[in-house]
Amino acid sequence: MYPVANTVMSFGRQIDLRNSLRFPLHLQVTLKTPTREYSAKTIDISAGGILFYTECGIEVGSPVEFTVEMPGDVLGANHVVLVKCQGRVVRCTEEASGRSAAVVIDEYHFERL
């Protein structure tokens, strides 16, 4: 479920206002906050943020660090690329399918494996 703020209704249709291409990748990561580490799995990834399945809720506003091992073909490379990210949690939800956390990426850099 995406936030209403990113969607506009126009003549009965939803128009997505996001400006980044999203990749539906399911990769295991560890989210590190100043006080704890959380096991997570990506739901989708864009240049501006990532949506994760999480084991438990993370406080909105928490700063997080994580590294994503991106398959080379997703980035147009011939090798796996590590993307080291710093960001903050902007939304947490709990639904029948589990918990999720949306993280905006404030800073990232790439490292080749």
C-alpha positions as CSV (number, residue, x, y, z in Angstrom):
1,M,0.0,0.0,0.0
2,Y,1.5,3.4,-1.0
3,P,0.8,6.6,0.9
4,V,-2.1,8.8,-0.4
5,A,0.2,11.8,-0.6
6,N,2.0,10.2,-3.6
7,T,-1.2,9.4,-5.4
8,V,-3.8,11.6,-7.1
9,M,-7.2,10.5,-8.3
10,S,-8.1,11.7,-11.8
11,F,-11.4,10.7,-13.3
12,G,-11.5,7.5,-11.3
13,R,-7.8,6.6,-12.0
14,Q,-4.9,6.7,-9.7
15,I,-1.8,8.6,-11.0
16,D,1.5,7.8,-9.2
17,L,3.5,11.0,-8.6
18,R,6.8,9.3,-7.7
19,N,9.7,10.5,-9.7
20,S,12.0,7.4,-9.3
21,L,11.8,4.1,-11.1
22,R,11.1,1.3,-8.6
23,F,12.7,-2.1,-8.8
24,P,10.8,-5.0,-7.1
25,L,13.8,-6.7,-5.5
26,H,13.6,-9.0,-2.5
27,L,17.0,-8.8,-0.9
28,Q,18.0,-9.6,2.7
29,V,19.5,-6.7,4.6
30,T,20.2,-5.6,8.2
31,L,18.9,-2.1,9.2
32,K,21.1,-0.5,11.8
33,T,19.7,2.2,14.1
34,P,21.7,3.9,16.8
35,T,20.2,1.5,19.4
36,R,19.4,-1.7,17.6
37,E,19.8,-3.9,14.4
38,Y,16.7,-5.2,12.5
39,S,16.5,-8.0,10.0
40,A,14.7,-6.9,6.9
41,K,13.9,-7.8,3.3
42,T,13.5,-5.3,0.6
43,I,10.1,-5.1,-1.2
44,D,11.1,-2.4,-3.7
45,I,14.0,-0.1,-4.2
46,S,14.3,3.3,-5.9
47,A,17.0,6.0,-6.0
48,G,15.1,7.9,-3.3
49,G,14.0,5.2,-0.9
50,I,13.4,1.6,0.0
51,L,10.4,-0.3,1.3
52,F,11.3,-3.2,3.7
53,Y,9.5,-6.1,5.3
54,T,10.7,-6.0,9.0
55,E,10.7,-8.3,12.0
56,C,9.3,-5.6,14.2
57,G,8.3,-1.9,14.0
58,I,11.0,0.8,13.8
59,E,10.2,4.2,15.2
60,V,9.4,6.8,12.5
61,G,12.2,9.3,12.3
62,S,14.9,6.8,13.3
63,P,18.2,7.2,11.4
64,V,19.2,3.9,9.7
65,E,22.3,2.6,7.9
66,F,22.2,-0.5,5.6
67,T,24.1,-2.1,2.7
68,V,22.2,-3.6,-0.2
69,E,24.0,-6.1,-2.5
70,M,22.6,-5.2,-5.9
71,P,22.7,-7.7,-8.8
72,G,24.8,-6.3,-11.6
73,D,22.1,-6.7,-14.2
74,V,19.8,-4.4,-12.3
75,L,22.4,-1.6,-12.5
76,G,23.7,-2.4,-16.0
77,A,27.0,-3.7,-14.6
78,N,28.8,-7.0,-15.1
79,H,29.3,-7.6,-11.4
80,V,27.6,-7.3,-8.0
81,V,27.6,-3.8,-6.5
82,L,27.3,-2.9,-2.8
83,V,25.1,0.1,-2.2
84,K,25.9,1.6,1.3
85,C,23.0,3.8,2.4
86,Q,22.2,6.2,5.2
87,G,18.6,7.3,5.6
88,R,15.6,7.6,7.9
89,V,12.4,5.8,8.5
90,V,9.5,7.8,7.2
91,R,6.6,5.3,7.6
92,C,5.9,2.0,9.4
93,T,2.8,-0.1,8.9
94,E,1.5,-3.3,10.2
95,E,-0.9,-5.3,8.1
96,A,-2.1,-8.9,7.8
97,S,0.8,-9.6,5.5
98,G,3.4,-8.3,8.1
99,R,5.2,-5.2,9.0
100,S,6.9,-2.8,6.6
101,A,9.1,0.2,7.0
102,A,9.7,2.9,4.3
103,V,13.1,4.5,4.4
104,V,14.1,7.6,2.5
105,I,17.7,7.5,1.4
106,D,19.7,10.6,2.4
107,E,23.1,9.5,1.2
108,Y,24.6,6.5,-0.6
109,H,27.7,5.3,-2.4
110,F,28.6,2.3,-4.5
111,E,31.4,-0.3,-3.9
112,R,32.3,-3.0,-6.4
113,L,32.7,-6.6,-5.1
